[in-house]
Amino acid sequence: MDNDVVVTGMGVVCHMGDDLQSTLGKLREGKSEPFQRYQDAVALDARCVLIGHYAGDVSDKALGIEKSVGRFMGRSSRLALRASRLALAQAGTDARDAAVIFGSGSGDVDAHREIYAKLEQTKSMRKVSPFVVPKIMASTVSANLVNALQSKGPSATVTAACAGGAWNIAVGAMLLRAGACQRALVGGAETIDPHFHAGFDSMRAYNSADNDRPEIASRPYAADREGFVFSEGAGALVLETRASAAARGAQVLGVVRGFGMSSDGEGEMVAPSSDGAYRAMVAALSASGVRADEIDYINTHGTSTPVGDVGEVEAIKRVMEGRRVPYSSTKGYTGHTVSAAGAIEAVFTAAMLRGGWIAPCVNIQTLEPKLADYAPVLRCQNADLKLAMSNSFGFGGTNISLVMAKD
């Protein structure tokens, strides 16, 4: 249908690099890469000292932006711009007439730190830089992308914790279907900072048991998993109506068939809800006009936490009414990129649909016993994939499931 929402460009930056084909090759072969030691975490006595760090150059010069543009950009905006440029290049277009729906979990925390340090040092608010507000506002990523890419379309940021990247995709698709634009640049980004790291470390959400084993520290569904490893990154997708893509001869890389959202509503801020995950997936299938038995693969939220991993699989079993569906978590490769995760994993899911393969879970020596009768994909495999789901669940009980199609 002309109003279908199709993907025409994709870009990813993460600790595995920014060459998407190289990253996909590693996923296809089941090869993860070691995480890095985070020196701030070492210096500040964190339990977990591992992160996934993007080593690429995101300076003004490397990004090709003037100082007048770069002075408003924190690191999340810079990663988002790098991923967006890659996606736009693949799509063979620019963002001048596109909607920009792109976000991160918060404003630029480094800017907050700089403001506080300046106030402590000078005891004067008059000494604070006049350029900090665009860095610290919650919409800093979408605002900076619009500025750097000179977009004239609508723009906004959806902030929804670990579900944020997928939420931004969904809102972009809504705008396209409503006729508000013909093209949308969507995605999510996240970067590391000591405040962020300290909070998760204090919650004991991170894996603090494998600081000396960075090559296997992220292992969703393993019996001995100890928590997740944070990784900074950004995922960007160019979405268009099928009519728009056809009019300019763009290659269709995948289709966003639909999506479903839910909230846990159980009075638990950080504890995952299997029922909330179930309701999001059911809503996604209904909105997409797809039956559960038509789904060929699920890219799970699976972060490598003891409770969340099993709860999501229990929800999948309910949705599928016991039918076995291939599923895996790609966070064993990337770590947990939080607000970027839903976008990065949508890219991976589209690539698997198009390529006819499934990325296996990695770093598992012994499978979680509770999953013995419903195991994830553990070996590289080719597959005839037509429809897939990609799940993202965040703190506060915000859940979203995307349904994606090959064509």
C-alpha positions as CSV (number, residue, x, y, z in Angstrom):
1,M,0.0,0.0,0.0
2,D,1.2,3.5,-0.8
3,N,0.7,4.5,2.9
4,D,3.0,1.7,4.2
5,V,5.8,2.9,6.4
6,V,9.1,1.6,4.9
7,V,12.7,1.9,5.9
8,T,15.1,3.3,3.3
9,G,18.2,4.1,5.4
10,M,19.8,2.8,8.6
11,G,22.8,3.8,10.7
12,V,24.3,2.5,13.9
13,V,27.1,3.7,16.1
14,C,28.1,1.6,19.2
15,H,31.2,0.1,20.8
16,M,31.4,-2.3,17.8
17,G,32.0,0.7,15.6
18,D,29.9,2.5,12.9
19,D,30.3,0.3,9.9
20,L,26.9,-1.3,9.8
21,Q,27.8,-4.1,7.4
22,S,30.8,-5.0,9.6
23,T,28.6,-5.0,12.7
24,L,26.0,-7.1,11.0
25,G,28.6,-9.6,9.9
26,K,29.7,-10.1,13.5
27,L,26.1,-10.7,14.6
28,R,25.6,-13.1,11.7
29,E,28.7,-15.0,12.8
30,G,27.9,-14.9,16.5
31,K,31.0,-12.9,17.4
32,S,30.8,-10.3,20.2
33,E,33.6,-7.9,21.2
34,P,35.1,-7.1,24.6
35,F,33.7,-4.1,26.6
36,Q,36.1,-1.5,27.9
37,R,37.1,-0.3,31.3
38,Y,35.4,3.0,32.3
39,Q,38.1,5.0,34.1
40,D,35.6,7.2,36.0
41,A,34.0,4.0,37.4
42,V,37.4,2.7,38.4
43,A,38.3,6.0,40.1
44,L,35.0,6.3,41.9
45,D,34.9,2.8,43.3
46,A,32.1,1.4,41.2
47,R,31.1,-2.2,41.5
48,C,31.0,-2.5,37.7
49,V,33.8,-0.8,35.8
50,L,32.9,-2.0,32.2
51,I,31.1,-0.1,29.5
52,G,30.7,-0.1,25.8
53,H,32.5,3.0,24.4
54,Y,32.1,4.3,20.9
55,A,35.7,5.2,19.8
56,G,34.8,7.1,16.7
57,D,35.6,10.8,16.3
58,V,32.6,13.1,16.9
59,S,34.4,16.4,17.0
60,D,33.1,19.4,15.0
61,K,35.7,18.7,12.3
62,A,34.8,15.0,12.0
63,L,31.1,15.7,11.8
64,G,31.6,18.5,9.3
65,I,29.8,21.2,11.4
66,E,30.7,24.7,12.2
67,K,31.5,25.8,15.8
68,S,28.3,27.8,15.8
69,V,26.4,24.5,15.5
70,G,28.7,22.3,17.6
71,R,28.6,24.6,20.7
72,F,25.0,23.5,21.4
73,M,25.7,19.8,21.0
74,G,26.4,17.3,23.8
75,R,27.8,13.8,23.1
76,S,24.4,12.2,22.6
77,S,23.5,14.7,19.9
78,R,26.9,14.0,18.3
79,L,26.4,10.3,18.2
80,A,22.9,10.8,16.9
81,L,24.2,13.0,14.1
82,R,26.8,10.5,13.1
83,A,24.2,7.7,13.0
84,S,21.7,9.9,11.1
85,R,24.3,10.9,8.5
86,L,24.9,7.2,7.9
87,A,21.2,6.5,7.5
88,L,20.6,9.4,5.2
89,A,23.5,8.5,3.0
90,Q,22.1,4.9,2.6
91,A,18.7,6.3,1.9
92,G,20.1,8.7,-0.7
93,T,18.4,11.7,0.7
94,D,18.7,14.6,3.1
95,A,16.5,15.7,6.1
96,R,15.4,19.1,4.8
97,D,11.8,18.1,4.4
98,A,11.8,15.3,7.0
99,A,10.3,15.0,10.4
100,V,13.0,14.5,13.1
101,I,11.8,12.3,15.9
102,F,14.8,11.4,17.9
103,G,15.8,11.3,21.6
104,S,17.8,10.2,24.5
105,G,17.1,9.4,28.1
106,S,17.9,12.9,29.4
107,G,19.6,16.1,28.4
108,D,23.4,16.3,28.3
109,V,24.5,15.5,31.8
110,D,28.1,16.7,31.2
111,A,26.6,20.2,30.7
112,H,24.9,20.0,34.1
113,R,28.2,19.1,35.6
114,E,29.9,22.0,33.9
115,I,27.2,24.4,35.1
116,Y,27.6,23.2,38.7
117,A,31.4,23.4,38.6
118,K,31.2,26.9,37.2
119,L,28.8,28.0,39.9
120,E,30.9,26.4,42.7
121,Q,34.1,28.0,41.3
122,T,32.8,31.5,40.6
123,K,29.7,31.8,42.9
124,S,28.1,33.7,40.1
125,M,25.4,32.7,37.7
126,R,26.6,35.3,35.3
127,K,29.7,33.2,34.5
128,V,27.7,30.3,33.2
129,S,27.9,29.8,29.4
130,P,24.9,31.2,27.5
131,F,24.9,28.1,25.3
132,V,24.0,25.5,27.9
133,V,20.2,25.4,27.7
134,P,20.0,23.7,24.3
135,K,22.3,21.0,25.8
136,I,20.4,20.3,29.0
137,M,16.8,20.4,27.6
138,A,15.2,17.0,27.2
139,S,14.7,17.6,23.5
140,T,18.4,18.4,22.9
141,V,19.0,15.5,20.4
142,S,16.1,16.3,18.1
143,A,16.7,20.0,18.3
144,N,20.4,19.7,17.5
145,L,19.7,17.3,14.6
146,V,17.2,19.8,13.1
147,N,19.8,22.5,13.4
148,A,22.7,20.5,12.0
149,L,20.7,18.9,9.2
150,Q,18.6,22.1,8.5
151,S,15.3,20.2,8.6
152,K,12.1,22.0,8.0
153,G,9.7,19.2,9.1
154,P,8.1,18.7,12.5
155,S,10.5,17.6,15.3
156,A,10.2,16.2,18.8
157,T,11.8,13.9,21.3
158,V,10.1,11.0,23.0
159,T,11.8,10.1,26.3
160,A,10.7,6.7,27.5
161,A,13.7,5.2,29.3
162,C,14.9,1.9,27.7
163,A,11.8,2.0,25.4
164,G,12.6,5.4,24.0
165,G,14.3,4.4,20.7
166,A,11.4,2.3,19.6
167,W,8.9,5.0,20.8
168,N,10.5,7.5,18.5
169,I,10.2,5.1,15.6
170,A,6.5,4.6,16.4
171,V,5.8,8.4,16.6
172,G,7.6,8.9,13.3
173,A,5.5,6.2,11.7
174,M,2.3,7.9,13.1
175,L,3.2,11.2,11.5
176,L,3.8,9.5,8.2
177,R,0.5,7.7,8.3
178,A,-1.3,10.9,9.3
179,G,0.1,12.7,6.3
180,A,2.1,15.1,8.4
181,C,5.3,14.4,6.4
182,Q,6.6,12.1,3.6
183,R,9.8,11.2,5.3
184,A,11.0,10.9,8.9
185,L,14.4,10.6,10.6
186,V,13.9,8.6,13.8
187,G,15.9,6.9,16.5
188,G,17.6,7.2,19.8
189,A,21.0,7.9,21.4
190,E,22.7,7.4,24.8
191,T,26.1,8.2,26.3
192,I,27.8,7.4,29.5
193,D,28.4,9.8,32.4
194,P,29.3,9.2,36.1
195,H,25.9,10.1,37.4
196,F,24.2,7.6,35.1
197,H,26.7,4.9,35.9
198,A,26.5,5.5,39.6
199,G,22.7,5.2,39.7
200,F,22.6,1.8,37.9
201,D,25.6,0.6,39.8
202,S,24.0,1.4,43.1
203,M,20.8,-0.5,42.0
204,R,23.1,-3.4,41.3
205,A,21.5,-3.6,37.8
206,Y,25.0,-3.8,36.2
207,N,27.1,-7.0,36.0
208,S,29.7,-6.4,38.6
209,A,31.0,-10.0,38.7
210,D,32.9,-9.9,35.4
211,N,35.1,-6.9,35.4
212,D,38.0,-9.2,34.5
213,R,36.0,-11.0,31.7
214,P,34.9,-8.1,29.5
215,E,34.5,-10.4,26.5
216,I,31.6,-12.3,28.0
217,A,30.1,-9.8,30.4
218,S,26.8,-9.4,28.6
219,R,25.1,-12.7,28.3
220,P,21.3,-12.7,28.2
221,Y,19.7,-16.0,29.1
222,A,22.8,-17.5,30.6
223,A,22.4,-19.3,33.9
224,D,25.1,-17.2,35.4
225,R,24.1,-13.8,34.1
226,E,24.7,-11.1,36.6
227,G,23.2,-8.0,35.1
228,F,23.6,-5.8,32.1
229,V,26.6,-3.8,30.7
230,F,25.8,-0.2,29.7
231,S,27.0,0.8,26.2
232,E,26.7,4.1,24.5
233,G,25.5,4.4,21.0
234,A,22.9,5.6,18.6
235,G,20.5,4.1,16.1
236,A,18.9,6.0,13.2
237,L,16.4,5.0,10.6
238,V,14.9,6.9,7.6
239,L,11.2,6.1,7.3
240,E,9.1,7.0,4.3
241,T,5.7,6.2,2.9
242,R,6.0,3.5,0.3
243,A,4.7,6.1,-2.3
244,S,7.5,8.5,-1.4
245,A,10.2,5.8,-1.6
246,A,8.8,4.6,-5.0
247,A,8.7,8.1,-6.4
248,R,12.4,8.6,-5.9
249,G,13.4,5.1,-6.7
250,A,14.6,4.4,-3.1
251,Q,15.4,0.8,-2.1
252,V,13.1,-0.6,0.6
253,L,15.1,-2.2,3.4
254,G,12.1,-3.2,5.5
255,V,8.6,-2.2,6.6
256,V,7.2,-1.0,10.0
257,R,3.9,-2.9,10.0
258,G,2.8,-1.7,13.4
259,F,3.4,-1.3,17.0
260,G,1.8,-1.8,20.4
261,M,2.4,-0.1,23.7
262,S,1.5,-0.7,27.3
263,S,2.3,0.3,30.9
264,D,2.8,-2.1,33.7
265,G,0.6,-0.2,36.1
266,E,1.6,-2.4,39.0
267,G,3.1,0.1,41.3
268,E,6.6,-1.0,40.6
269,M,9.0,1.6,39.2
270,V,11.9,-0.7,38.2
271,A,10.7,-4.3,38.5
272,P,9.8,-5.7,35.0
273,S,6.3,-7.0,34.4
274,S,5.7,-10.1,32.3
275,D,2.1,-9.1,31.9
276,G,3.0,-5.6,30.7
277,A,5.3,-7.2,28.0
278,Y,2.5,-9.5,27.0
279,R,0.0,-6.7,26.6
280,A,2.4,-4.7,24.4
281,M,3.0,-7.6,22.1
282,V,-0.7,-8.4,21.8
283,A,-1.4,-4.8,21.0
284,A,1.3,-4.7,18.4
285,L,0.0,-7.8,16.6
286,S,-3.6,-6.4,16.7
287,A,-2.5,-3.0,15.3
288,S,-0.5,-4.7,12.6
289,G,-3.2,-7.1,11.5
290,V,-0.8,-10.0,12.1
291,R,-1.5,-13.3,13.8
292,A,0.9,-14.6,16.4
293,D,1.6,-17.7,14.4
294,E,2.8,-15.5,11.5
295,I,5.7,-14.1,13.5
296,D,9.0,-15.8,12.4
297,Y,11.4,-14.2,14.9
298,I,11.5,-11.9,18.0
299,N,14.4,-9.7,18.9
300,T,13.9,-9.5,22.6
301,H,14.6,-6.8,25.1
302,G,16.7,-9.3,27.0
303,T,19.2,-7.3,28.9
304,S,20.9,-10.1,30.9
305,T,19.1,-9.4,34.2
306,P,17.9,-12.4,36.3
307,V,14.3,-11.4,36.4
308,G,13.6,-9.5,33.2
309,D,15.0,-12.1,30.8
310,V,12.8,-14.9,32.1
311,G,9.7,-12.7,32.5
312,E,9.8,-11.6,28.8
313,V,10.1,-15.2,27.6
314,E,7.1,-16.2,29.7
315,A,5.2,-13.3,28.0
316,I,6.3,-14.6,24.6
317,K,5.0,-18.1,25.4
318,R,1.7,-16.6,26.4
319,V,1.4,-14.6,23.2
320,M,2.4,-17.6,21.1
321,E,0.1,-19.9,23.1
322,G,3.0,-22.3,23.5
323,R,4.2,-22.3,19.9
324,R,7.9,-22.1,19.6
325,V,9.2,-19.0,17.9
326,P,12.9,-18.3,17.3
327,Y,14.1,-15.5,19.6
328,S,17.4,-13.9,20.6
329,S,18.8,-10.8,22.3
330,T,21.4,-8.8,20.5
331,K,22.4,-7.1,23.7
332,G,25.0,-9.8,24.1
333,Y,26.9,-8.0,21.3
334,T,26.0,-4.3,22.0
335,G,25.4,-4.2,25.7
336,H,22.4,-2.2,26.8
337,T,22.3,1.1,24.9
338,V,19.2,2.2,26.9
339,S,17.4,4.9,24.8
340,A,19.2,3.9,21.7
341,A,18.4,0.2,22.1
342,G,15.0,0.1,20.5
343,A,16.3,1.9,17.4
344,I,19.5,-0.1,17.1
345,E,17.6,-3.4,17.5
346,A,15.0,-2.3,14.9
347,V,17.9,-1.9,12.5
348,F,19.2,-5.3,13.3
349,T,15.8,-6.8,13.0
350,A,15.2,-5.2,9.6
351,A,18.6,-6.5,8.5
352,M,17.9,-10.1,9.6
353,L,14.5,-10.0,7.8
354,R,16.1,-8.8,4.6
355,G,19.1,-11.1,4.8
356,G,17.3,-14.2,5.9
357,W,19.4,-15.0,9.1
358,I,19.1,-14.9,12.8
359,A,21.8,-13.5,15.2
360,P,22.3,-16.1,18.0
361,C,22.6,-15.3,21.6
362,V,26.3,-15.2,22.6
363,N,28.5,-15.8,25.6
364,I,26.2,-18.5,27.1
365,Q,28.0,-21.5,28.6
366,T,25.0,-22.9,30.5
367,L,21.5,-21.9,29.6
368,E,19.1,-20.5,32.2
369,P,17.4,-23.7,33.4
370,K,13.9,-22.1,33.4
371,L,14.3,-21.8,29.6
372,A,15.2,-25.4,28.9
373,D,11.9,-26.1,27.2
374,Y,11.8,-22.8,25.3
375,A,15.4,-21.9,24.5
376,P,16.6,-18.9,22.5
377,V,18.6,-19.2,19.2
378,L,22.1,-20.3,20.3
379,R,23.8,-21.0,17.0
380,C,24.1,-19.0,13.8
381,Q,21.3,-19.9,11.4
382,N,19.7,-18.9,8.1
383,A,16.0,-18.6,8.1
384,D,13.1,-17.6,5.8
385,L,11.9,-14.6,7.7
386,K,8.9,-12.5,6.6
387,L,7.6,-11.0,9.9
388,A,9.4,-10.2,13.2
389,M,8.9,-8.3,16.4
390,S,11.4,-6.2,18.3
391,N,10.7,-5.5,22.0
392,S,11.7,-2.7,24.3
393,F,10.8,-2.2,27.9
394,G,11.7,0.6,30.2
395,F,11.7,1.8,33.8
396,G,8.4,3.1,35.0
397,G,6.7,0.2,33.2
398,T,6.7,1.6,29.7
399,N,6.6,-1.1,27.1
400,I,6.6,-1.1,23.3
401,S,6.8,-3.9,20.6
402,L,7.4,-3.2,17.0
403,V,6.2,-5.5,14.2
404,M,8.5,-5.4,11.2
405,A,8.1,-7.0,7.8
406,K,10.6,-7.9,5.1
407,D,8.7,-6.1,2.3
